Amino acid sequence: MSAPAKAKTIKGETGDWEIVIGMEVHAQVLSESKLFSGASTRFGADPNSQVSFVDAGFPGMLPVINEKCVEQAVRTGLGLKAQINMSSIFDRKNYFYPDLPQGYQISQYKNPIVGEGEVLIDLKDGETIPVGIERLHLEQDAGKSLHDQHPDSSYVDLNRSGIALMEIVTKPHMRSSEEAAAFLKKLRAIVRYLGTCDGNMDEGSMRADVNVSVCKIGGYEEFRRTGSFKTLGTRCEIKNVNSMRFIAQAVEYEARRQVDLIEGGGTVVQETRLFDSRAGETRSMRSKEEAHDYRYFPDPDLLPLELDPAWVEAIRASLPELPDEKKARFMALGLSAYDAAVLVSERETADYFEAMLAAGAEAKAAVNWLNNEYFGRLNKAGLAINDGPVSAKANADIVAMVAEGLISGKIAKDVLDIEWETRTGDPRAAIVEARGMKQVTDTGAIDAAIEAVIAANPDKVEEVKAKPKLAGWFVGQVMKQTGGKANPAAVNAALKVRLNLPDEG
């Protein structure tokens, strides 16, 4: 078992404490119909307009397994490098909710479709750590209770009832709020690459229950050695957190709350809590149910799910290149681990970068251009990369023109601004040539600009002889004289000759 990173410790009055985090992520399966019925899964439909008799719990209505949902679960398991169980069982998880019309949820308990796996997460300092996956099981979602439609009554919308969910359960391998947020980000990237979940957290397609506990220094290592959860402290589950930022905030608050409670003589009670994002705090929701309270038993209407090994291998063969493999390939092109991780975090971003490479851009120059110029413009405009106005080929052309010495870095930014507004798709011809922005490489024009600067600044000429590093000032003045069009390298070379400066100056 590979060891996770060092814990982020919390200082208390009695010493330091470790944070231990596990997660249960509910990812909505990307399919056109529900897990056990043919009703649509389209988001945003009118209430109760996508409900079959099975979803509504009508007597005598039998569930029929959706093969596509099973395929998506297997595909996800393979993407998580997890064990695929060729035989699994659907169980009934019994509890009462007004929006659970059958009075039970069809889920999987002791025999899930996917077993142990692993996700590698990338941290800001460049460290990569493993987070163990305990299991992935399929289950149906409940409906939704609406409490804001009427002053005296609650309403129930069953459109979500029966929608297929993958519950992905981690081992308690995360040790800080940063790791918890990084895990969800990486998991979201993986399922989006696989096409098994759209990862839209705003629409509820992906949400996380975060289990947090604290223990004295050494408690986690004792758990790793013995396997006993008693050394980890009592955990609290923070329910339905729907963003990476909120997960980090919830972990920080909850860990501090538990430390303060214990050191104040109190006891952490195992319970389910909610995170109030406005107040930045967790609040008690209900005491935590144990598994036996749900009275799990195999669903009598569904046979055990038996998978054909050849079918599973066909799915494995169809997997796309996933973030870790793509990251390794990008690093082989000369990119840093950080730059590669940024690019692969969203499939669309990686695809855009590769489209730039295909259009002739050099890898390192392309990623620098995206990080330093294009991504900032997208963020400011609130646009996703696929919605941006500048094509990958246009950005590749700009990068290539800088590399060829046709335009300077400063002019490149001006070209990008113009292309952003005009969307010509061909900045090389439509902007640089038509607008006279081509870089000046003619030595005669550069020499004339240098002479003009020298004539206007005789005092600076004497100064630079004593302090050769002031040559940079002359470069700036010549660039200004040429409207930013002069080739900086050519200007530097000409100035060294004209001012008789040493090479190291």
Buried (B, 14 or more C-beta within 10 A) or exposed (E): EEEBBEBBBBEBEEEEBBBBBBBBBBBBBBBEBBBBBEBBBEBEEEBBEBBBEBBBBEEEBEBEBBEBBBBBBBBBBBBBBBBBBEEBBBBBBBEEEEBBBBEBBBBBBEBBBBBBBBBBBBBEEEEBBBBBBBBBBBBBBBBBEBEEEEEEEEBBBBBBBBBBBBBBBBBBBBBBBBBBBBBBBBBBBBBBBBBBBBBBBEEBBBBBBBBBBBBBEEBBBBBBEEEEEEBBBBBBBBBBBBBBEBBBBBBBBBBBBBBEBBEEEEEBEBBBBBBEBEEEBBEEBEEBEEEEEBEBEBBEEBEEBEBEEEBBEEBBEEEEBBBBEBBEBBBEBEBEBBBBBBBBBBBEBBBBBBBBBEBEBBBEBBBBBBBEBBBEBBEEEEEEBEEBBBBBBBBBBBBBBBEEEBBBEBBBBBBBBBBBEEEBEBBBEBBBEEEEBBBBBEEEBBBBBBEBBBEEBEEBBEEBEEEBEBBEBBBEBBBEBBEBBBBBEBBBEBBBEBBEBEEEB
